[in-house]
Amino acid sequence: MDIPSVMRALQQTSLDGPQDLRLITDAPVPRPGPGEVLIRVTAAGVNFVDISQSRGTFANGPRPPYLAGIEGVGEVIALGEKTSGLEPGVHVAGVRIAGGAFAEYMVVPAAGAVPVPDGWADEQALGLLVNWPTALAALKPLGGLTPGQAVLIHAAAGGTGEAAVRMAKHYGAMVIATASPEKHEVVRALGADHVLDSRSGDIAGKVLALTGGAGVDVVLESIGGATLEASLAAAKRVTGRVVVYGAAGGEATLSNSDLIYKHQVQVIGLNIGTLIQAAPHMFGEVMGQLFGLIAAGVLGPGRPTAHALADGPKALAELEARATVGKQALRIG
């Protein structure tokens, strides 16, 4: 097919947040380099990374003006030099941390592009490379979750949290989840054993009460701020693992003394992009397990809430305000 020279896209014009996303119609269509593919984007995932980049808090993030969005899905249109394994016409999900997904075309690394499962619409595959592997990596290779253990999952009504609840139950864990009260029924329907008010001032105390004072074996910590303190206090002494993969509520402080005298727990950082680059073998194992969960019916086609591309600023603002449930997407194609 003919590739146009310009396209519609959402451009981030400042580091003051998603309200400064602007819809432009003359963005240059990118060209794939070696090992890359160009896809015609049909849908893009909305993630907290997009918000962090828009506020300048993402380490080494893009500088404005830049085309926003890290997660896209669509049809492969062109291949860069020395690119193999994919052919034009195949539909894939891909991630590019440098941005460009909130656009009609984007370039993604071919090695990290995942074919859309048979029978799935493109937008149903959003999460395959961001939310779902993050949840699985946090629970298994990093969190070391085993049957019969207890796990605390924050933001359980979000895209990553929903997947984590389903996976943790599949692996035989007792799941304690947090969410705002209006989202509790959604989280219970996912299989959570207990759902706590995320706005409560005593999450750790409630977790300890539910676990007979022992605490949980694994915490999936995506909030930051004061919630990190609660996560550390809710984990089992010495053997508890707190996997930190987000800071939606702001930065937190943790000192040497805290870990020595107050919270003797294991704190593990997780960024899925770093995992892909620094431990590709582990990421490959995670993706293998992930497709096993899909084949087993534990995970199925996603059901994102889709917004028009022009409504991207509103969609990101709602995610930042934690006013959303489940995966959010921008429908482009």
C-alpha positions in Angstrom: 0.0 0.0 0.0 1.1 3.6 -0.5 2.5 5.2 2.6 1.6 8.9 3.1 4.2 11.4 4.0 2.2 13.0 6.9 -0.3 11.7 9.5 -2.5 12.6 12.4 -0.9 12.3 15.8 -1.0 13.5 19.4 2.0 15.7 20.1 3.1 16.5 23.7 4.0 20.2 23.7 5.2 20.6 27.3 6.1 18.8 30.5 3.1 20.1 32.3 0.9 17.0 31.9 -1.5 15.4 29.4 -3.6 18.5 29.1 -0.9 19.8 26.7 -1.3 17.0 24.2 -2.3 18.5 20.9 -3.8 16.8 17.8 -1.8 17.6 14.8 -2.4 16.6 11.2 1.0 17.1 9.6 3.3 14.8 11.7 5.9 13.1 9.4 5.3 9.4 8.9 8.3 7.6 10.4 10.5 5.3 8.4 11.7 1.9 9.9 15.4 1.5 10.4 17.4 -1.8 10.6 15.5 -4.3 12.7 12.4 -2.3 12.8 8.9 -2.4 11.3 6.4 0.3 10.4 2.8 -0.5 11.5 -0.4 1.2 10.6 -1.8 1.8 14.1 -5.4 0.7 14.7 -5.4 1.2 18.5 -3.0 2.4 21.1 -2.8 1.6 24.8 -3.0 4.4 27.4 -0.4 3.8 30.2 1.0 5.5 33.3 4.3 5.7 31.4 2.6 8.2 29.1 1.6 10.4 32.0 5.0 10.1 33.6 6.6 11.2 30.3 4.2 14.1 29.9 5.3 15.4 33.3 9.0 14.9 32.8 9.3 12.3 35.6 10.2 9.4 33.4 13.9 8.8 33.5 15.6 9.8 30.2 12.1 10.4 28.7 11.5 12.2 25.4 11.6 16.0 25.4 8.8 18.1 23.9 7.6 18.4 21.4 7.3 14.7 20.8 4.7 12.2 19.6 3.2 10.5 22.6 2.2 6.9 23.4 4.4 3.9 23.9 2.1 1.0 23.1 0.5 0.4 19.7 -1.2 -2.4 17.7 -1.8 -2.7 14.0 -0.8 -4.0 10.6 2.8 -4.3 9.5 3.2 -2.0 6.5 7.0 -1.9 5.8 10.2 -3.5 7.0 13.5 -1.9 7.7 16.8 -3.2 6.4 18.0 -6.5 7.9 14.6 -7.2 9.4 13.2 -10.7 9.4 10.6 -12.8 11.1 7.6 -10.5 10.1 5.9 -9.9 6.8 3.7 -7.0 5.6 0.0 -7.7 6.4 0.7 -9.3 9.8 -1.0 -7.6 12.7 1.2 -7.1 15.8 1.4 -5.4 19.1 4.6 -3.4 19.8 6.1 -1.0 22.3 8.4 2.0 21.7 9.4 3.8 24.9 10.5 6.8 22.8 6.9 7.3 21.9 4.9 7.6 18.7 1.9 5.2 19.3 -0.7 7.9 19.5 -0.5 8.3 15.7 -1.7 6.7 12.5 1.7 5.1 11.9 4.5 4.1 14.3 7.9 2.3 14.2 8.5 -0.6 16.6 11.4 -3.0 17.1 10.7 -6.2 15.1 12.2 -8.5 17.8 9.8 -7.2 20.3 6.6 -7.2 18.2 4.1 -9.9 19.1 1.5 -11.2 16.6 -2.1 -10.6 17.5 -3.6 -14.0 18.6 -5.8 -15.6 16.0 -9.4 -14.5 16.4 -8.6 -11.4 18.3 -9.4 -7.8 17.2 -6.3 -5.6 17.3 -7.4 -3.5 20.3 -8.0 -6.7 22.3 -4.2 -7.4 22.1 -3.3 -4.2 24.0 -1.6 -5.2 27.2 0.2 -8.2 25.7 3.6 -6.3 26.0 3.0 -3.9 28.9 0.3 -4.8 31.5 0.2 -8.6 31.3 3.9 -9.4 31.3 4.5 -6.8 34.0 1.9 -8.6 36.2 3.3 -12.0 35.4 7.0 -11.0 36.0 6.0 -9.4 39.3 4.2 -12.5 40.5 6.5 -15.3 39.3 10.2 -14.9 38.4 10.6 -11.8 40.6 7.9 -12.3 43.2 8.4 -16.1 43.5 4.7 -16.7 44.1 3.8 -20.3 44.9 0.5 -22.0 45.7 -0.9 -21.3 49.1 0.9 -18.0 49.5 -0.8 -14.6 50.0 -0.4 -11.7 47.7 -1.4 -8.0 48.0 -2.2 -6.3 44.7 -2.7 -2.6 44.6 -4.7 -0.8 41.9 -6.4 -4.1 41.2 -9.0 -2.5 38.9 -6.4 -1.2 36.5 -5.0 -3.0 33.4 -2.1 -4.6 35.2 -4.0 -5.2 38.4 -6.8 -7.0 36.7 -4.4 -9.4 35.0 -2.5 -9.9 38.2 -5.6 -10.9 40.2 -6.5 -13.5 37.5 -3.0 -14.9 37.4 -2.5 -15.0 41.1 -5.7 -16.9 41.6 -4.7 -19.3 38.8 -1.5 -20.0 40.6 -3.3 -20.8 43.9 -2.7 -17.7 45.9 -4.9 -16.0 48.4 -5.5 -12.6 46.9 -5.9 -9.3 48.8 -6.6 -6.5 46.5 -7.0 -2.7 46.9 -9.3 -0.4 44.8 -11.5 2.5 45.4 -15.0 1.5 46.7 -16.8 2.0 43.4 -14.5 -0.6 41.8 -14.8 -3.3 44.4 -17.4 -5.4 42.6 -15.3 -5.4 39.5 -12.3 -6.7 41.5 -14.3 -9.3 43.3 -15.6 -10.6 40.0 -12.0 -11.2 39.0 -11.6 -13.6 41.8 -10.0 -11.5 44.6 -10.6 -13.1 48.1 -10.6 -9.7 49.9 -10.9 -6.2 48.5 -9.8 -3.3 50.6 -10.5 0.4 50.2 -7.4 1.9 48.6 -8.2 5.2 50.3 -8.1 3.6 53.7 -5.5 4.9 56.2 -4.7 1.5 57.6 -4.2 -0.9 54.7 -1.3 -2.6 56.4 -3.3 -3.2 59.6 -6.1 -4.8 57.6 -3.8 -7.0 55.7 -2.1 -8.2 58.9 -5.6 -8.9 60.4 -6.5 -11.0 57.3 -3.3 -13.0 57.5 -3.3 -13.7 61.2 -0.5 -11.1 61.8 1.9 -12.7 59.4 1.6 -10.4 56.4 1.6 -11.4 52.8 4.3 -13.2 50.8 4.2 -10.9 47.8 3.1 -7.3 47.3 2.6 -5.8 43.8 3.3 -2.1 44.4 2.4 0.3 41.7 1.3 3.4 43.7 4.3 4.8 45.5 3.9 7.7 47.9 2.5 6.8 51.3 1.2 3.5 49.9 4.8 2.1 49.7 5.0 2.4 53.5 1.8 0.4 53.8 3.2 -2.2 51.3 6.4 -2.7 53.3 4.5 -3.0 56.5 2.1 -5.5 55.0 4.8 -7.9 53.8 6.2 -10.8 55.8 9.3 -10.1 57.7 12.5 -11.3 56.0 10.8 -13.5 53.4 8.2 -11.0 52.0 8.8 -9.6 48.6 7.6 -6.2 47.5 7.8 -5.8 43.7 7.8 -2.1 42.8 6.7 -1.3 39.3 4.9 2.0 39.4 4.7 5.4 41.2 1.3 6.6 40.2 0.9 8.3 43.6 4.2 10.0 43.6 7.7 9.3 45.0 8.3 7.7 48.4 11.3 7.6 50.6 13.0 4.5 51.9 16.2 4.6 53.9 18.8 2.0 54.9 17.6 2.3 58.5 14.0 1.5 57.3 15.2 -1.7 55.8 17.4 -2.7 58.7 15.2 -1.8 61.7 11.7 -1.3 60.5 10.9 -3.2 57.3 13.1 -6.3 56.9 11.7 -7.3 53.6 12.9 -7.8 50.0 12.3 -4.8 47.7 12.5 -5.6 44.0 12.3 -3.0 41.2 10.6 -3.9 37.9 10.4 -2.0 34.6 9.3 -4.2 31.8 11.4 -2.3 29.2 14.5 -2.8 31.3 13.6 -6.5 31.8 13.4 -6.9 28.0 16.8 -5.3 27.4 18.7 -6.6 30.4 17.2 -10.1 30.8 15.8 -11.1 27.4 15.9 -14.8 28.4 13.7 -14.1 31.4 11.3 -12.0 29.3 11.1 -14.8 26.8 10.1 -17.2 29.5 7.5 -14.8 30.8 6.0 -14.4 27.4 6.0 -18.2 27.0 4.1 -18.6 30.2 1.8 -15.7 29.2 0.7 -17.4 26.0 0.3 -20.6 28.0 -2.2 -18.8 30.2 -4.0 -17.5 27.1 -4.2 -21.1 25.7 -5.5 -22.3 29.1 -8.2 -19.6 29.1 -6.9 -17.8 32.2 -6.5 -14.7 30.1 -8.6 -13.9 27.1 -9.1 -11.1 24.6 -8.9 -7.8 26.3 -11.9 -5.5 26.6 -10.4 -2.0 26.7 -12.4 1.1 27.0 -11.8 2.8 23.7 -11.6 6.6 23.1 -11.2 8.6 19.9 -7.7 9.8 19.2 -8.8 13.4 19.7 -10.0 12.5 23.2 -6.5 11.3 24.2 -5.9 14.2 26.6 -9.1 13.4 28.4 -8.4 9.7 28.6 -4.9 10.3 30.1 -6.3 12.8 32.6 -8.9 10.3 33.8 -6.2 7.6 34.1 -4.0 10.0 36.1 -7.0 10.7 38.4 -7.6 7.0 38.8 -11.1 7.4 37.5 -10.9 4.4 35.1 -11.5 0.7 35.3 -9.4 -1.7 33.2 -7.3 -1.1 30.1 -7.8 2.3 28.3 -7.2 2.6 24.6 -7.3 5.2 21.8 -8.9 3.9 18.6 -7.0 5.2 15.6 -7.5 3.0 12.5 
